[in-house]
């Protein structure tokens, strides 16, 4: 029996109604894999080997029947007592830890990279998680991106704003729509926003032209092994907002991919495959790529529900295939 371990956030912190990792656990459980759960704190290096404190996890039948309910009224999982074993005992490790992308996250990727050398299939590849900042990585495909600049210089950022007038300023390590500012012509807060986001010109940020198509949604497109799922989840901003992120109050509406969406996926797919980025979520506003999310892509449950898909199942099948080929 194949074994799969999910490196996750604490179970108590999960949003049971929409968490994508739970869909993956369900898919693995349905395929009769042995499924384990652990957190960053459970990972260790001892005597030259990567070990982990793992707990076998099983979603309960009652929870599986009510996964779309916001508050299941029954226990949602069973956990066995912890065991400590080499991570190489696992056939697959799914890295599903949400940002922040801090030093603990980086150290975790170093340990997972060693586990990879010891024979464990890690998804996504740890080195690529470190290398591919979710905002900067997108800029490797300038043909897909809107006009933008990355700098910590107040002068450079102001010059970009002067040229384009209506711009979005955001941190390079932000997530969920946090610390994103739309700054229009004549906004007296431009200087203080730049000073705050750059920490007094010490940290680079991104300025990009405002895309009015955001009113129709910030589309999340999921890719498995560089191939896009045929539907996107358009995250539509709530009234008075310029951010479509679900965490910022946006609502999700499923849509078929456009020809432009597919073209963008074709541009980046080969690079994703080369880097071992097996499961990725790209963000597209209008005709433009804005981010490539590699750490812990979401929106699986929303798309599965709206289009009767099994995205998590497809991912688990792919993971089993590449693990068997090692």
Secondary structure, DSSP 4 states (H G I P E B T S, - for coil): --EEEEE-S-GGG--TTT-HHHHHHHHHHHTT-EEEEE-GGGEEEETTEEEEEEEEEEE-HHHHTTTTSTT-SS--EEEPPPEEEEGGG-SEEEE-PPPP--HHHHHHHHHHHHHHHTT-EEES-HHHHHH--TTTGGGG-GGGBPSEEEES-HHHHHHHHHHHSSEEEEETT--TTTTEEEE-TT-TTHHHHHHHHTTTTTS-EEEEE--GGGGG-EEEEEEETTEE-SEEEEEEPPTT-S---GGGT-EEEEEEPPHHHHHHHHHHHHHHHHTT--EEEEEEETTEEEEEE-SS---HHHHHHHHT--HHHHHHHHHHHHHHH-
